[in-house]
Amino acid sequence: MDNHPESQQNSEYSASNIQVLEGLEAVRKRPAMYIGDVGVKGLHHLVYEVVDNSIDEALAGYCTDIDVVINEDGSITVTDNGRGIPVDFHEKEKKSALEVVLTVLHAGGKFDKGSYKVSGGLHGVGVSCVNALSIYFKAEIHKGGKIYEQEYSIGKPKGDVRVVGETDKTGTVITFLPDSSIFQTMDYNFEILEARLRELSFLNKGIRLSLNDKRTLIDIAGEDGKTVQGYHRIDFYSENGLTEFIQYLDAGREKLIEKAIDAEVEKGGVPVEIAMQYNTSFSENVHSYVNNINTIEGGTHLAGFRRGLTRTLKNYAEKSGMLSKLKFDINGDDFREGLTAIISVKVAEPQFEGQTKTKLGNSDVTGAVDQAVSEALGTYLEENPRDAKTIVDKVILAATARHAARKARELVQRKNVMSGAGLPGKLADCADKDPEKCEIFFVEGDSAGGTAKQGRNRFFQAILPLRGKILNVEKAMEHKILDNEEIRNIYTALGVTIGTEEDSKALNLSGLRYNKVIIMTDADVDGSHIATLIMTFFFRHMSALIQNGHLFIATPPLYLVKRGNNRQYCWTEEQRIAAIGTMTSGNTKPTVQRYKGLGEMDAEQLWETTMNPELRTLRKVTIDSAAEADRIFSMLMGDEVPPRREFIERHAKYARIDA
């Protein structure tokens, strides 16, 4: 923790700034209401809540460094050099302001406009929720020349706030160990935390963040170049913010124009940052943020961006005469094909639709972003006529392809008047017609598909075999994708359609025929590659399916260990070794069968290990960060095969488990 410039020390931040809205009793009873779930996502959300408090201090101008440490025992320590949480007496609550902040829901400086003008943790539940859901929690405050400390367990103080030392620094140190009786997993994933901290560094340029994992020693390069043992640590710092974010996201794509178009302005009292870069891909990758919150459903800021982009580019193209020979109209989708963009706005009192804070509703933000985009883009086009022509040519190409894709889309959408005749011939449908009870398996190949058809429960499980590796949609135009038979079969089997009133390319889930959509491929590298190709299609063209929690991956076993009548299925190398150890007796060793594919299992085995809801394990596909997912899919589906294979093998163990 560092000292701050003297000018920043004069801002008063004390107990009088802390306002109380309501109590904390419900958090432990219904934790998912406050942190999303009690699985992997919720566990990591605890860290985000504490880090968000430090980021809020940075946004207010009082913090420059934030450090996150995963300790040896699995606890987390977050340190910042902000002003420090107030520790003086709170008149209304008759206790320390620190205890109020840590034990009362909706208590904090966020509700006092003089303390924070902009805040990410808007509901004020953050650090108190973390305290309530931790078996151990300690707050260490550096403030006013003293070090204060208070410890808690499951939200209850173990003693009063006490002075434990002196200091010439300011800041807050929070350490917490989540309650294992609440969470399904206690294992923090370094790479999940890494992705969020990197994202925060891009969104808040000039702030230093770090992540240090003290659980395991690894080989690292020493100062003399020799390999030494040390902890895995990554530091994050962005000097140029969103333009560096764009470079990071587009590292696996070919640029269409060399420079990113960017702007950082304030319009109507709303600070707006934008950065955009055209590339040769066929997908639109626009990521929007409000006060560092990733608004995956968009909202008024995204609407303003699209409006400003479309109007400005269209006006320029028409004035330049570039659209004179085009025989059909262009629309907003055409201007965004091959565009990677980031919109980040800071709003004093944001209004979000729904409790998940994923769609912004402030109407005044639309005009602010529209104006910012129009000015930045208009200036760029006028000053860079060669790049402007390249962009407009890309738009015309997109419009031409969209026109060609219309017929393919209509073919996918067309409903056959004969009952059932429109379903794919290879689909073995289930008897039940209630989507909530039904699930469909997309299976690799006809052989495994045949086994799955024999092993399934025909009442609620449907099977659709897919032929080999489906089309790589990352490098294909829309009409080529919709012309592909396997992809058309996926659309038809699921019963979904393309296009809504708001977006011609959006997925309409109103006709979805199955609640669970399960990808089932071989448990090897090739199977993982095929699963990734399928997931790339879902991410790029059916993201609503993922966002609504419908997409899963089946997990067939890798080994069968047998000795006499005793048999044990194993999903990992560690399980195989353990099984051999428990079955070995004297000189008699068990036999080990390695499953190279689903087809090596008979129908009964496939049902028992992979399809039976009572025994199977499904990995639920989720998107924690749309921007990071965008970057990874772009990298995975690039032309370089070895990095893709290595990435799949290295990250397979991090897939989320759905109980």
C-alpha positions in Angstrom: 0.0 0.0 0.0 1.3 3.4 -0.9 0.8 6.9 0.3 -1.4 9.3 -1.7 -0.8 12.8 -2.9 -1.6 15.3 -0.2 -4.5 16.8 -2.2 -6.4 13.5 -2.1 -6.1 13.1 1.7 -8.4 16.1 2.4 -11.6 14.3 1.3 -13.6 13.4 4.3 -14.8 9.8 4.4 -16.2 8.8 7.8 -19.1 7.2 9.6 -21.4 10.0 8.7 -21.1 8.9 5.0 -22.4 5.4 5.7 -26.2 5.0 5.3 -28.0 1.8 6.3 -30.9 0.4 4.2 -31.7 -3.1 5.6 -30.4 -6.1 7.5 -28.3 -9.2 6.4 -30.3 -12.2 7.7 -31.3 -13.6 4.3 -27.9 -14.0 2.7 -26.9 -17.3 4.2 -30.4 -18.7 3.7 -30.6 -17.8 0.0 -27.0 -17.1 -1.2 -27.8 -17.6 -4.8 -30.1 -14.5 -4.8 -27.1 -12.3 -4.0 -24.1 -14.0 -5.8 -25.8 -15.9 -8.6 -25.1 -19.5 -7.4 -23.1 -21.5 -4.9 -20.9 -23.2 -7.6 -17.8 -22.0 -9.4 -19.4 -18.8 -10.5 -20.6 -17.8 -7.0 -17.3 -18.7 -5.4 -15.4 -16.4 -7.8 -18.1 -13.7 -7.4 -17.0 -13.3 -3.8 -13.6 -12.0 -5.0 -15.2 -9.7 -7.6 -17.3 -8.1 -4.9 -14.3 -7.2 -2.7 -12.2 -6.1 -5.7 -15.2 -3.9 -6.9 -15.0 -2.0 -3.6 -11.3 -1.2 -4.3 -12.1 -0.3 -7.9 -14.8 2.1 -6.6 -12.1 3.8 -4.6 -10.0 4.1 -7.7 -12.9 5.6 -9.7 -13.3 8.1 -6.9 -9.6 9.0 -7.3 -8.2 7.5 -4.1 -6.7 4.2 -5.1 -3.9 3.2 -7.6 -2.9 -0.4 -6.6 -5.0 -3.5 -6.0 -3.5 -6.9 -5.2 -5.3 -10.2 -5.0 -3.7 -13.2 -3.4 -4.9 -16.8 -3.3 -3.4 -18.1 -0.1 -2.1 -21.5 0.7 -5.3 -22.5 2.6 -7.5 -21.4 -0.3 -8.5 -18.1 1.3 -8.3 -14.8 -0.6 -6.6 -11.6 0.4 -7.4 -8.3 -1.4 -5.3 -5.3 -0.6 -5.8 -1.7 -1.9 -4.2 1.6 -1.1 -7.5 3.5 -1.0 -8.7 5.7 1.9 -9.6 2.7 4.1 -13.1 1.8 5.3 -14.2 4.2 8.0 -13.7 2.8 11.6 -15.2 5.7 13.6 -18.4 5.4 15.6 -21.7 5.3 13.6 -24.3 7.3 15.5 -27.4 5.7 14.2 -26.2 2.0 14.5 -24.3 2.6 17.7 -21.2 0.6 16.5 -18.1 1.1 14.4 -18.7 2.1 10.8 -16.5 -0.8 9.8 -18.8 -3.3 11.5 -21.8 -1.6 9.9 -20.3 -2.0 6.4 -19.3 -5.6 7.1 -22.5 -6.8 8.8 -25.4 -4.8 7.4 -26.8 -5.4 3.9 -27.1 -2.2 1.8 -24.7 -0.3 4.0 -21.9 1.6 2.5 -20.6 4.8 1.1 -22.1 4.1 -2.3 -25.4 5.6 -1.2 -23.9 8.8 -0.1 -23.3 10.9 -3.3 -20.4 12.8 -1.7 -18.4 9.6 -1.2 -18.8 7.9 -4.6 -20.1 9.5 -7.8 -19.8 6.3 -9.7 -19.9 2.7 -8.3 -19.9 -0.8 -9.8 -21.3 -2.5 -6.6 -24.5 -0.6 -6.8 -26.6 -2.7 -4.5 -24.2 -2.2 -1.6 -24.4 -5.9 -0.7 -20.8 -6.8 -1.7 -18.5 -7.0 1.2 -21.3 -7.8 3.7 -22.4 -10.7 1.6 -18.8 -12.0 1.4 -18.6 -11.8 5.2 -21.9 -13.6 5.7 -20.7 -16.5 3.4 -17.2 -16.8 4.9 -16.2 -19.1 7.7 -13.4 -16.7 8.4 -13.2 -13.0 7.5 -10.7 -10.3 8.6 -10.6 -6.6 7.8 -7.4 -4.7 8.3 -7.7 -0.9 7.9 -4.8 1.5 7.5 -6.1 4.9 8.3 -5.1 8.0 10.3 -1.7 6.6 11.2 -3.1 3.5 12.8 -3.8 -0.1 11.8 -7.2 -1.3 12.8 -8.4 -5.0 12.7 -11.6 -6.9 13.2 -12.3 -10.6 12.6 -15.6 -12.4 11.8 -17.0 -15.8 11.3 -20.2 -16.4 9.2 -20.9 -12.7 9.4 -20.6 -12.3 13.2 -17.8 -10.3 14.8 -15.4 -12.3 17.0 -14.6 -9.1 18.8 -14.6 -5.3 18.6 -12.4 -3.2 16.2 -9.0 -3.0 17.8 -5.8 -1.0 17.0 -2.9 -3.4 16.2 -0.2 -1.1 15.1 0.9 2.1 13.5 1.3 3.0 9.8 2.1 5.8 7.4 -0.1 4.3 4.7 -3.8 4.1 3.9 -5.9 1.3 2.5 -7.9 -1.8 3.2 -6.9 -5.4 3.4 -9.7 -8.0 3.3 -9.0 -11.7 3.9 -11.8 -14.3 3.7 -12.2 -18.1 3.5 -15.6 -19.1 2.0 -17.8 -21.4 4.0 -17.5 -25.0 2.6 -21.0 -25.8 3.9 -22.4 -23.2 1.5 -20.3 -23.7 -1.7 -20.2 -26.8 -3.9 -16.5 -26.2 -4.6 -13.7 -24.3 -2.7 -11.1 -24.4 -5.5 -10.3 -21.0 -7.0 -9.4 -21.1 -10.6 -6.4 -18.8 -11.3 -7.4 -18.2 -15.0 -11.0 -17.2 -14.2 -9.7 -14.5 -11.8 -6.9 -13.6 -14.2 -9.5 -12.9 -17.0 -11.5 -10.6 -14.7 -8.5 -8.6 -13.4 -7.2 -8.2 -16.9 -10.5 -6.9 -18.0 -10.6 -4.4 -15.1 -7.2 -3.2 -16.0 -8.3 -2.4 -19.5 -11.4 -0.7 -18.3 -9.6 1.4 -15.7 -6.4 2.5 -17.3 -3.6 3.6 -15.0 -4.6 1.3 -12.1 -2.2 -1.5 -11.2 -3.7 -4.9 -10.3 -2.0 -8.2 -9.5 -2.9 -11.8 -8.9 -0.7 -14.1 -6.9 -1.3 -17.8 -6.3 0.5 -19.1 -3.2 -1.1 -22.6 -3.3 1.6 -24.2 -5.4 5.2 -23.5 -6.2 6.1 -23.5 -9.9 9.2 -23.0 -12.1 9.7 -19.3 -12.9 12.6 -17.4 -14.4 14.9 -15.8 -11.8 16.7 -12.5 -12.1 19.8 -14.2 -13.5 17.8 -16.1 -16.1 18.0 -19.4 -14.3 14.8 -21.3 -13.4 13.8 -21.1 -9.7 10.8 -22.1 -7.6 8.2 -19.4 -7.1 4.5 -18.5 -7.0 2.4 -17.9 -10.1 2.0 -14.1 -10.3 0.6 -11.9 -13.0 0.6 -8.1 -13.0 -1.9 -6.0 -15.0 -1.5 -2.5 -16.0 -2.9 -0.7 -19.1 -1.7 2.7 -20.1 -4.1 3.1 -23.1 -7.1 1.3 -21.9 -9.7 0.3 -24.5 -7.4 0.5 -27.5 -5.1 -2.1 -25.8 -8.3 -4.1 -24.9 -9.1 -4.2 -28.7 -5.6 -5.3 -29.5 -5.8 -8.1 -27.0 -9.2 -9.3 -28.3 -8.2 -9.1 -31.9 -4.8 -10.8 -31.6 -6.0 -13.8 -33.5 -7.8 -11.9 -36.3 -6.5 -10.2 -39.4 -6.9 -6.4 -39.3 -8.8 -4.6 -42.0 -7.5 -1.2 -40.9 -4.3 -0.6 -39.0 -5.4 1.8 -36.3 -8.2 1.4 -33.8 -10.8 4.2 -33.8 -11.2 5.5 -30.2 -12.7 8.3 -28.2 -12.8 9.3 -24.6 -15.3 12.2 -24.0 -18.0 13.3 -21.7 -21.5 14.0 -23.2 -24.4 15.3 -21.1 -22.6 14.5 -17.9 -21.9 10.9 -19.0 -18.2 9.8 -19.4 -18.0 7.7 -22.6 -15.1 5.6 -23.8 -15.2 3.7 -27.1 -12.7 1.8 -29.2 -13.4 -0.1 -32.4 -11.4 -2.1 -34.9 -12.5 -3.6 -38.2 -11.1 -7.1 -39.2 -11.6 -9.6 -42.0 -13.9 -11.9 -40.0 -17.6 -12.2 -40.5 -18.8 -11.9 -36.9 -19.8 -8.8 -34.9 -18.1 -8.6 -31.5 -19.3 -5.6 -29.6 -18.8 -5.6 -25.8 -20.5 -3.0 -23.5 -19.8 -2.0 -19.9 -21.4 0.2 -17.4 -19.3 1.1 -14.4 -17.1 -1.9 -15.2 -20.1 -4.2 -15.3 -20.3 -6.3 -18.4 -23.8 -5.7 -19.8 -24.1 -8.9 -21.8 -27.7 -8.0 -22.8 -26.7 -4.5 -24.0 -29.1 -1.7 -23.4 -29.3 2.0 -24.1 -25.5 2.5 -24.5 -25.3 -0.2 -27.1 -28.3 1.2 -28.9 -26.6 4.6 -29.0 -23.4 3.0 -30.3 -25.2 1.2 -33.1 -27.3 4.2 -34.1 -24.2 6.5 -34.3 -22.2 4.0 -36.2 -24.8 3.2 -38.8 -25.8 6.8 -39.4 -22.3 8.1 -39.6 -21.0 5.4 -41.9 -24.1 5.4 -44.1 -23.9 9.2 -44.6 -20.3 9.0 -45.5 -20.8 6.2 -48.0 -23.7 8.0 -49.6 -21.9 11.3 -49.8 -18.9 9.6 -51.4 -21.1 7.8 -54.0 -19.9 4.4 -53.0 -23.5 2.9 -52.7 -24.7 4.1 -56.1 -24.3 0.8 -57.8 -25.8 -1.3 -54.9 -29.2 -2.8 -56.0 -30.5 -3.4 -52.5 -30.6 -1.5 -49.2 -27.9 -2.0 -46.5 -28.9 -2.2 -42.8 -27.3 -1.9 -39.4 -26.0 -5.5 -39.4 -23.9 -4.9 -42.4 -22.0 -2.0 -40.7 -21.1 -4.2 -37.8 -19.8 -7.3 -39.6 -16.1 -7.8 -38.9 -16.2 -5.2 -36.1 -14.7 -5.6 -32.7 -15.8 -2.7 -30.4 -15.9 -1.9 -26.7 -18.2 0.7 -25.2 -17.6 1.7 -21.6 -19.7 4.3 -19.8 -19.7 5.6 -16.3 -23.2 6.5 -15.0 -23.9 8.0 -11.6 -27.3 6.3 -11.1 -27.7 3.5 -13.6 -31.0 1.7 -14.1 -30.6 -1.9 -14.9 -33.4 -4.2 -16.3 -33.6 -7.3 -14.1 -31.6 -8.3 -11.1 -28.6 -9.6 -13.0 -27.6 -6.0 -14.0 -27.0 -7.1 -17.7 -29.1 -4.5 -19.6 -28.8 -0.7 -19.1 -32.1 1.3 -19.1 -31.0 4.9 -18.8 -32.5 6.7 -21.8 -30.1 9.7 -21.7 -27.1 7.4 -22.3 -28.3 6.6 -25.8 -27.8 10.1 -27.1 -24.5 10.5 -25.2 -22.9 7.4 -26.8 -24.5 8.2 -30.2 -22.9 11.6 -30.2 -19.5 10.3 -29.1 -19.4 7.7 -31.8 -20.6 10.0 -34.5 -17.9 12.6 -33.7 -15.0 10.1 -33.4 -16.0 8.0 -36.4 -16.8 11.1 -38.6 -13.4 12.7 -37.9 -11.6 9.4 -38.6 -13.4 8.8 -41.9 -12.6 12.3 -43.2 -9.0 12.1 -42.1 -8.4 8.6 -43.4 -10.1 8.3 -46.8 -8.3 5.1 -47.8 -9.3 3.3 -44.6 -12.8 4.7 -45.1 -13.1 3.1 -48.5 -11.9 -0.2 -47.1 -14.5 -0.1 -44.4 -17.3 0.8 -46.8 -16.2 -2.0 -49.2 -16.5 -4.4 -46.3 -20.0 -3.1 -45.5 -21.0 -3.6 -49.2 -19.6 -7.2 -49.1 -21.6 -7.9 -45.9 -24.8 -6.5 -47.5 -24.3 -8.7 -50.6 -23.7 -11.8 -48.4 -26.7 -11.0 -46.2 -28.9 -10.8 -49.3 -27.6 -14.2 -50.4 -28.2 -15.5 -46.8 -31.9 -14.5 -46.8 -32.9 -17.5 -49.0 -30.8 -19.9 -46.8 -32.4 -18.4 -43.7 -35.9 -18.9 -45.1 -35.0 -22.5 -45.9 -34.1 -23.1 -42.3 -37.3 -21.3 -41.1 -39.8 -22.9 -43.5 -42.3 -25.0 -41.7 -43.6 -28.2 -43.3 -47.4 -28.5 -43.2 -47.1 -32.3 -42.6 -46.7 -33.1 -38.9 -43.1 -34.1 -38.1 -42.0 -34.1 -41.7 -39.8 -31.1 -41.2 -37.5 -32.8 -38.6 -34.1 -34.2 -39.7 -34.2 -37.8 -40.8 -31.4 -38.8 -38.5 -33.1 -37.4 -35.4 -34.4 -40.0 -33.0 -36.9 -37.8 -31.1 -38.3 -38.5 -27.7 -41.9 -39.3 -26.9 -42.6 -36.5 -24.4 -43.5 -33.2 -26.0 -43.0 -31.0 -22.9 -39.8 -29.0 -23.6 -39.1 -28.6 -19.9 -38.8 -32.4 -19.5 -36.9 -33.1 -22.7 -33.2 -33.1 -23.6 -31.3 -33.7 -26.9 -27.8 -35.2 -27.4 -25.7 -34.1 -30.3 -23.5 -37.1 -30.8 -20.3 -37.5 -32.8 -20.9 -39.9 -35.7 -23.4 -42.5 -36.7 -21.8 -45.3 -34.7 -21.9 -43.6 -31.4 -25.3 -42.2 -32.3 -26.6 -45.7 -32.8 -25.3 -46.8 -29.4 -26.8 -43.7 -27.8 -30.2 -44.4 -29.4 -30.2 -47.9 -27.9 -29.0 -46.7 -24.5 -31.3 -43.7 -24.0 -34.5 -43.3 -22.2 -36.8 -42.8 -25.2 -39.4 -41.0 -23.2 -37.4 -37.8 -22.7 -34.1 -38.2 -24.5 -33.6 -37.4 -28.2 -30.5 -38.2 -30.2 -29.1 -36.4 -33.3 -25.9 -37.8 -34.8 -23.6 -35.3 -36.4 -21.3 -36.2 -39.3 -17.7 -35.7 -38.3 -16.3 -32.2 -37.7 -19.0 -29.6 -38.4 -18.3 -26.4 -40.3 -15.9 -23.9 -38.6 -18.3 -21.0 -38.5 -15.6 -18.6 -37.3 -14.3 -18.4 -40.9 -17.5 -18.7 -42.9 -20.1 -16.2 -44.2 -23.7 -16.5 -43.0 -25.1 -18.0 -46.2 -22.4 -20.7 -46.2 -23.3 -21.5 -42.6 -27.0 -21.8 -43.3 -26.3 -23.8 -46.4 -24.5 -26.5 -44.3 -26.7 -29.5 -43.8 -25.5 -30.4 -40.3 -26.1 -26.8 -39.1 -29.6 -26.7 -40.7 -30.4 -30.0 -38.9 -29.4 -28.4 -35.5 -31.7 -25.4 -36.1 -34.6 -27.7 -37.2 -34.2 -30.2 -34.5 -34.1 -27.5 -31.8 -37.1 -25.8 -33.2 -35.5 -22.3 -32.9 -35.8 -19.6 -35.5 -33.6 -16.6 -36.5 -34.7 -13.1 -36.2 -36.7 -10.9 -33.8 -38.3 -7.5 -34.2 -35.2 -5.9 -32.7 -32.5 -7.9 -34.5 -32.7 -9.8 -37.7 -29.9 -12.1 -36.7 -31.1 -12.7 -33.1 -32.1 -16.2 -32.0 -35.8 -16.7 -31.2 -36.1 -19.4 -28.5 -39.9 -19.4 -28.2 -40.1 -22.7 -30.2 -37.2 -24.5 -28.4 -38.1 -28.2 -28.1 -35.6 -29.2 -25.4 -34.6 -27.8 -22.0 -31.2 -29.4 -22.1 -29.0 -29.4 -25.2 -26.1 -31.8 -24.6 -22.9 -32.1 -26.7 -21.6 -35.7 -26.4 -18.3 -36.5 -28.1 -15.4 -38.9 -27.5 -13.2 -38.3 -24.5 -10.1 -37.5 -26.4 -8.4 -34.6 -28.1 -10.3 -35.0 -31.4 -13.6 -35.3 -29.5 -12.7 -32.1 -27.6 -12.0 -30.4 -31.0 -15.4 -31.4 -32.4 -17.1 -30.3 -29.2 -15.3 -26.9 -29.5 -16.4 -26.6 -33.1 -20.0 -27.1 -32.0 -19.6 -24.7 -29.1 -18.2 -22.1 -31.5 -21.3 -22.4 -33.5 -23.5 -22.0 -30.4 -21.5 -19.0 -29.1 -21.5 -17.1 -32.4 -25.0 -18.0 -33.6 -27.0 -19.3 -30.6 -25.5 -17.4 -27.6 -29.0 -16.9 -26.1 -29.1 -20.7 -25.7 -26.0 -20.4 -23.5 -27.2 -17.3 -21.6 -30.4 -19.1 -20.7 -28.6 -22.1 -19.3 -29.6 -24.7 -21.9 -26.2 -25.9 -23.2 -24.2 -28.8 -21.5 -21.3 -31.1 -22.3 -21.6 -34.8 -21.5 -18.6 -36.4 -19.7 -18.0 -40.0 -20.8 -15.3 -41.9 -18.8 -11.8 -42.4 -20.0 -11.2 -45.8 -18.3 -12.9 -48.9 -17.0 -10.9 -50.7 -14.3 -12.0 -54.3 -13.7 -11.1 -57.2 -11.4 -13.5 -60.1 -11.2 -17.0 -58.7 -10.7 -15.6 -55.5 -9.3 -15.5 -52.6 -11.9 -15.0 -48.9 -11.6 -15.3 -46.1 -14.2 -12.6 -43.4 -14.2 -12.7 -39.9 -15.7 -9.2 -38.8 -14.8 -5.7 -40.4 -14.6 -5.7 -39.8 -10.9 -9.0 -41.9 -10.5 -7.5 -44.7 -12.7 -4.4 -44.9 -10.4 -6.6 -44.9 -7.3 -8.9 -47.6 -8.7 -5.9 -49.8 -9.5 -4.6 -49.4 -6.0 -7.9 -50.3 -4.3 -8.4 -53.4 -6.6 -4.9 -54.8 -6.5 -4.7 -57.8 -4.2 -1.5 -59.9 -3.9 -0.2 -60.7 -7.4 -3.5 -60.2 -9.0 -3.8 -56.9 -10.8 -7.0 -55.5 -12.4 -7.4 -54.9 -16.1 -7.7 -51.4 -17.5 -9.8 -50.6 -20.6 -9.1 -47.2 -22.2 -12.1 -45.8 -24.0 -10.9 -44.2 -27.2 -14.5 -43.3 -28.3 -18.1 -43.5 -27.4 -18.5 -46.5 -29.8 -16.3 -48.7 -27.6 -19.0 -48.6 -24.9 -22.1 -50.7 -25.2 -25.5 -49.1 -24.8 -25.9 -50.1 -21.2 -22.4 -48.7 -20.3 -23.1 -45.4 -22.1 -26.4 -45.0 -20.3 -24.9 -45.9 -16.9 -21.9 -43.5 -17.2 -22.9 -40.6 -19.4 -26.7 -40.4 -20.0 -28.5 -41.5 -16.8 -29.6 -38.3 -15.0 -29.2 -40.1 -11.6 -25.5 -41.0 -12.2 -24.0 -38.7 -14.9 -22.1 -35.5 -14.6 -23.0 -32.7 -17.0 -20.7 -29.7 -17.5 -22.8 -26.6 -18.0 -21.5 -24.1 -20.5 -21.6 -20.6 -19.2 -20.1 -17.2 -20.3 -18.4 -15.4 -17.4 -16.8 -12.8 -19.7 -18.2 -12.3 -23.2 -15.0 -10.5 -24.3 -12.7 -13.2 -23.0 -14.9 -15.9 -24.7 -14.8 -13.9 -27.9 -11.0 -13.8 -27.8 -10.6 -17.5 -27.0 -13.0 -18.7 -29.7 -11.2 -16.5 -32.2 -7.9 -18.0 -31.1 -9.2 -21.6 -31.0 -10.7 -21.5 -34.5 -7.7 -19.8 -36.1 -5.5 -21.4 -38.7 -2.8 -22.6 -36.2 -3.9 -26.1 -35.1 -1.2 -26.9 -32.4 -2.1 -23.9 -30.2 -5.7 -24.9 -30.4 -5.1 -28.5 -29.4 -2.8 -27.5 -26.6 -5.3 -25.0 -25.2 -8.1 -27.6 -25.3 -6.1 -30.2 -23.4 -4.8 -27.7 -20.9 -8.2 -26.2 -20.0 -10.5 -29.2 -20.2 -10.3 -29.7 -16.4 -11.6 -26.2 -15.8 -15.0 -26.9 -17.3 -17.9 -26.1 -15.0 -19.7 -28.8 -13.2 -23.5 -28.7 -13.0 -24.9 -30.6 -10.1 
